Protein backbone atom coordinates (compact mmCIF):
# COMPACT_ATOMS: atom_id res chain seq x y z
CA UNK A 1 0.00 0.00 0.00
CA UNK A 2 2.81 2.39 0.85
CA UNK A 3 4.51 1.53 -2.43
CA UNK A 4 1.46 2.83 -4.31
CA UNK A 5 1.55 6.08 -2.33
CA UNK A 6 5.25 6.43 -3.06
CA UNK A 7 4.64 5.73 -6.76
CA UNK A 8 2.00 8.44 -7.02
CA UNK A 9 4.25 10.84 -5.12
CA UNK A 10 7.07 10.24 -7.59
CA UNK A 11 4.67 10.72 -10.51
CA UNK A 12 3.54 13.99 -8.94
CA UNK A 13 7.11 15.22 -8.50
CA UNK A 14 8.00 14.40 -12.11
CA UNK A 15 4.81 16.04 -13.39
CA UNK A 16 5.46 19.14 -11.29
CA UNK A 17 9.02 19.38 -12.60
CA UNK A 18 7.70 19.21 -16.18
CA UNK A 19 5.04 21.84 -15.51
CA UNK A 20 1.91 19.70 -15.58
CA UNK A 21 0.15 21.29 -12.61
CA UNK A 22 -3.18 19.47 -12.88
CA UNK A 23 -1.63 16.04 -13.17
CA UNK A 24 0.76 16.75 -10.30
CA UNK A 25 -2.07 17.92 -8.05
CA UNK A 26 -4.15 14.86 -8.84
CA UNK A 27 -1.25 12.48 -8.21
CA UNK A 28 -0.46 14.16 -4.89
CA UNK A 29 -4.11 13.88 -3.87
CA UNK A 30 -4.19 10.19 -4.72
CA UNK A 31 -0.92 9.60 -2.85
CA UNK A 32 -2.32 11.32 0.24
CA UNK A 33 -5.52 9.27 0.16
CA UNK A 34 -3.65 5.98 -0.24
CA UNK A 35 -1.25 6.93 2.57
CA UNK A 36 -4.12 7.72 4.95
CA UNK A 37 -5.94 4.50 4.04
CA UNK A 38 -2.75 2.52 4.72
CA UNK A 39 -2.33 4.20 8.12
CA UNK A 40 -5.95 3.48 9.05
CA UNK A 41 -5.62 -0.18 8.03
CA UNK A 42 -2.41 -0.46 10.05
CA UNK A 43 -4.11 1.03 13.12
CA UNK A 44 -7.06 -1.35 12.78
CA UNK A 45 -4.68 -4.28 12.42
CA UNK A 46 -2.69 -3.19 15.48
CA UNK A 47 -5.82 -2.81 17.60
CA UNK A 48 -7.15 -6.18 16.45
CA UNK A 49 -3.82 -7.80 17.36
CA UNK A 50 -3.91 -6.28 20.84
CA UNK A 51 -7.52 -7.32 21.39
CA UNK A 52 -6.81 -10.89 20.31
CA UNK A 53 -3.87 -11.01 22.68
CA UNK A 54 -1.48 -12.76 20.38
CA UNK A 55 1.79 -13.85 21.91
CA UNK A 56 4.88 -12.97 19.89
CA UNK A 57 6.76 -16.09 18.86
DSSP file (Angstrom, degrees, kcal/mol; ACC not computed):
  #  RESIDUE AA STRUCTURE BP1 BP2  ACC     N-H-->O    O-->H-N    N-H-->O    O-->H-N    TCO  KAPPA ALPHA  PHI   PSI    X-CA   Y-CA   Z-CA
    1    1 A X     >        0   0    0      0, 0.0     4,-1.6     0, 0.0     3,-0.3   0.000 360.0 360.0 360.0 -42.9    0.0    0.0    0.0
    2    2 A X  H  >  +     0   0    0      1,-0.2     4,-2.5     2,-0.2     5,-0.2   0.817 360.0  60.8 -68.3 -28.0    2.8    2.4    0.8
    3    3 A X  H  > S+     0   0    0      2,-0.2     4,-2.3     1,-0.2    -1,-0.2   0.877 103.2  50.7 -66.4 -35.0    4.5    1.5   -2.4
    4    4 A X  H  > S+     0   0    0     -3,-0.3     4,-2.5     2,-0.2     5,-0.2   0.919 110.3  49.2 -66.2 -42.3    1.5    2.8   -4.3
    5    5 A X  H  X S+     0   0    0     -4,-1.6     4,-2.0     1,-0.2    -2,-0.2   0.916 112.4  48.2 -62.0 -42.4    1.5    6.1   -2.3
    6    6 A X  H  X S+     0   0    0     -4,-2.5     4,-2.3     2,-0.2    -1,-0.2   0.886 109.9  53.1 -65.5 -38.4    5.3    6.4   -3.1
    7    7 A X  H  X S+     0   0    0     -4,-2.3     4,-2.3     1,-0.2    -2,-0.2   0.928 110.6  45.8 -61.8 -46.1    4.6    5.7   -6.8
    8    8 A X  H  X S+     0   0    0     -4,-2.5     4,-2.2     1,-0.2    -1,-0.2   0.848 110.9  54.1 -68.0 -32.3    2.0    8.4   -7.0
    9    9 A X  H  X S+     0   0    0     -4,-2.0     4,-2.3    -5,-0.2    -1,-0.2   0.915 109.3  47.5 -65.8 -42.1    4.3   10.8   -5.1
   10   10 A X  H  X S+     0   0    0     -4,-2.3     4,-2.4     2,-0.2    -2,-0.2   0.908 111.1  51.2 -65.2 -41.9    7.1   10.2   -7.6
   11   11 A X  H  X S+     0   0    0     -4,-2.3     4,-2.6     1,-0.2    -1,-0.2   0.905 110.4  50.1 -59.8 -41.3    4.7   10.7  -10.5
   12   12 A X  H  X S+     0   0    0     -4,-2.2     4,-2.5     2,-0.2    -2,-0.2   0.901 109.9  49.6 -65.1 -41.2    3.5   14.0   -8.9
   13   13 A X  H  X S+     0   0    0     -4,-2.3     4,-2.1     2,-0.2    -2,-0.2   0.910 113.1  46.3 -65.3 -41.5    7.1   15.2   -8.5
   14   14 A X  H  X S+     0   0    0     -4,-2.4     4,-1.7     2,-0.2    -2,-0.2   0.921 113.7  48.7 -65.9 -43.6    8.0   14.4  -12.1
   15   15 A X  H  X>S+     0   0    0     -4,-2.6     5,-2.7     1,-0.2     4,-0.6   0.885 111.3  50.1 -64.4 -38.3    4.8   16.0  -13.4
   16   16 A X  H ><5S+     0   0    0     -4,-2.5     3,-0.7     1,-0.2    -1,-0.2   0.896 108.6  52.2 -66.8 -39.2    5.5   19.1  -11.3
   17   17 A X  H 3<5S+     0   0    0     -4,-2.1    -1,-0.2     1,-0.2    -2,-0.2   0.835 111.2  47.7 -65.3 -31.8    9.0   19.4  -12.6
   18   18 A X  H 3<5S-     0   0    0     -4,-1.7    -1,-0.2    -5,-0.1    -2,-0.2   0.523 120.4-108.8 -88.0  -5.6    7.7   19.2  -16.2
   19   19 A X  T <<5S+     0   0    0     -3,-0.7     2,-1.4    -4,-0.6    -3,-0.2   0.617  72.1 138.2  92.8  13.2    5.0   21.8  -15.5
   20   20 A X     >< +     0   0    0     -5,-2.7     4,-2.2     1,-0.2     5,-0.2  -0.681  23.2 173.6 -91.5  84.5    1.9   19.7  -15.6
   21   21 A X  H  > S+     0   0    0     -2,-1.4     4,-2.4     1,-0.2    -1,-0.2   0.880  71.8  49.3 -62.6 -43.5    0.2   21.3  -12.6
   22   22 A X  H  > S+     0   0    0      1,-0.2     4,-2.1     2,-0.2    -1,-0.2   0.913 113.5  45.7 -65.8 -42.8   -3.2   19.5  -12.9
   23   23 A X  H  > S+     0   0    0      2,-0.2     4,-2.6     1,-0.2    -1,-0.2   0.906 113.1  50.8 -66.6 -41.0   -1.6   16.0  -13.2
   24   24 A X  H  X S+     0   0    0     -4,-2.2     4,-2.4     1,-0.2    -2,-0.2   0.916 110.6  48.9 -63.5 -43.1    0.8   16.7  -10.3
   25   25 A X  H  X S+     0   0    0     -4,-2.4     4,-2.2     2,-0.2    -1,-0.2   0.901 112.3  48.2 -63.6 -41.0   -2.1   17.9   -8.1
   26   26 A X  H  X S+     0   0    0     -4,-2.1     4,-2.4     2,-0.2    -2,-0.2   0.920 111.8  49.1 -65.6 -43.9   -4.2   14.9   -8.8
   27   27 A X  H  X S+     0   0    0     -4,-2.6     4,-2.5     1,-0.2    -2,-0.2   0.892 111.1  50.1 -64.6 -39.2   -1.3   12.5   -8.2
   28   28 A X  H  X S+     0   0    0     -4,-2.4     4,-2.4     2,-0.2    -1,-0.2   0.912 110.3  50.9 -65.0 -41.0   -0.5   14.2   -4.9
   29   29 A X  H  X S+     0   0    0     -4,-2.2     4,-2.2     2,-0.2    -2,-0.2   0.917 111.5  46.9 -61.1 -44.2   -4.1   13.9   -3.9
   30   30 A X  H  X S+     0   0    0     -4,-2.4     4,-2.6     1,-0.2     5,-0.2   0.912 111.1  52.0 -64.4 -42.1   -4.2   10.2   -4.7
   31   31 A X  H  X S+     0   0    0     -4,-2.5     4,-2.3     1,-0.2    -2,-0.2   0.902 109.9  49.4 -61.6 -40.9   -0.9    9.6   -2.9
   32   32 A X  H  X S+     0   0    0     -4,-2.4     4,-2.4     2,-0.2    -1,-0.2   0.922 111.4  48.5 -63.9 -43.8   -2.3   11.3    0.2
   33   33 A X  H  X S+     0   0    0     -4,-2.2     4,-2.5     1,-0.2    -2,-0.2   0.933 112.8  47.2 -63.0 -46.1   -5.5    9.3    0.2
   34   34 A X  H  X S+     0   0    0     -4,-2.6     4,-2.3     1,-0.2    -1,-0.2   0.892 111.6  51.9 -63.5 -39.0   -3.6    6.0   -0.2
   35   35 A X  H  X S+     0   0    0     -4,-2.3     4,-2.2    -5,-0.2    -1,-0.2   0.925 111.2  46.5 -63.1 -44.9   -1.3    6.9    2.6
   36   36 A X  H  X S+     0   0    0     -4,-2.4     4,-2.4     2,-0.2    -2,-0.2   0.906 111.6  51.3 -65.5 -41.2   -4.1    7.7    5.0
   37   37 A X  H  X S+     0   0    0     -4,-2.5     4,-2.5     1,-0.2    -1,-0.2   0.909 109.9  50.3 -61.6 -41.7   -5.9    4.5    4.0
   38   38 A X  H  X S+     0   0    0     -4,-2.3     4,-2.2     1,-0.2    -2,-0.2   0.906 110.7  49.2 -63.8 -41.3   -2.7    2.5    4.7
   39   39 A X  H  X S+     0   0    0     -4,-2.2     4,-2.4     2,-0.2    -2,-0.2   0.905 111.4  49.2 -64.4 -40.6   -2.3    4.2    8.1
   40   40 A X  H  X S+     0   0    0     -4,-2.4     4,-2.5     2,-0.2    -2,-0.2   0.921 111.5  48.8 -64.9 -43.8   -6.0    3.5    9.0
   41   41 A X  H  X S+     0   0    0     -4,-2.5     4,-2.3     1,-0.2    -1,-0.2   0.884 111.1  50.9 -64.0 -37.5   -5.6   -0.2    8.0
   42   42 A X  H  X S+     0   0    0     -4,-2.2     4,-2.6     2,-0.2    -2,-0.2   0.924 110.4  48.9 -63.6 -43.9   -2.4   -0.5   10.1
   43   43 A X  H  X S+     0   0    0     -4,-2.4     4,-2.5     2,-0.2     5,-0.2   0.914 111.7  48.9 -63.3 -42.7   -4.1    1.0   13.1
   44   44 A X  H  X S+     0   0    0     -4,-2.5     4,-2.5     1,-0.2    -1,-0.2   0.915 112.4  49.0 -62.4 -42.6   -7.1   -1.3   12.8
   45   45 A X  H  X S+     0   0    0     -4,-2.3     4,-2.2     2,-0.2    -2,-0.2   0.900 111.3  49.4 -63.8 -40.9   -4.7   -4.3   12.4
   46   46 A X  H  X S+     0   0    0     -4,-2.6     4,-2.0     2,-0.2    -2,-0.2   0.916 112.4  47.0 -65.5 -42.8   -2.7   -3.2   15.5
   47   47 A X  H  X S+     0   0    0     -4,-2.5     4,-2.5     1,-0.2    -2,-0.2   0.908 111.6  51.0 -65.5 -41.6   -5.8   -2.8   17.6
   48   48 A X  H  X S+     0   0    0     -4,-2.5     4,-2.3     1,-0.2    -1,-0.2   0.890 109.4  51.3 -63.7 -38.6   -7.1   -6.2   16.4
   49   49 A X  H  X>S+     0   0    0     -4,-2.2     5,-1.3     2,-0.2     4,-1.2   0.881 111.3  47.2 -65.1 -38.3   -3.8   -7.8   17.4
   50   50 A X  H  <5S+     0   0    0     -4,-2.0    -2,-0.2     2,-0.2    -1,-0.2   0.904 112.2  49.8 -69.4 -40.9   -3.9   -6.3   20.8
   51   51 A X  H  <5S+     0   0    0     -4,-2.5    -2,-0.2     1,-0.2    -1,-0.2   0.902 110.1  50.2 -65.9 -40.4   -7.5   -7.3   21.4
   52   52 A X  H  <5S-     0   0    0     -4,-2.3    -1,-0.2    -5,-0.2    -2,-0.2   0.800 102.8-137.7 -67.0 -27.7   -6.8  -10.9   20.3
   53   53 A X  T  <5 -     0   0    0     -4,-1.2    -3,-0.2    -5,-0.2     2,-0.1   0.894  27.9-172.1  72.4  40.5   -3.9  -11.0   22.7
   54   54 A X      < -     0   0    0     -5,-1.3     2,-0.5     1,-0.1    -1,-0.2  -0.398  18.1-132.7 -66.4 140.4   -1.5  -12.8   20.4
   55   55 A X        -     0   0    0     -2,-0.1     2,-0.1     2,-0.0    -1,-0.1  -0.815  22.4-118.8 -92.7 129.8    1.8  -13.9   21.9
   56   56 A X              0   0    0     -2,-0.5    -1,-0.0     1,-0.1     0, 0.0  -0.457 360.0 360.0 -66.9 139.3    4.9  -13.0   19.9
   57   57 A X              0   0    0     -2,-0.1    -1,-0.1     0, 0.0    -2,-0.0   0.444 360.0 360.0 -86.7 360.0    6.8  -16.1   18.9
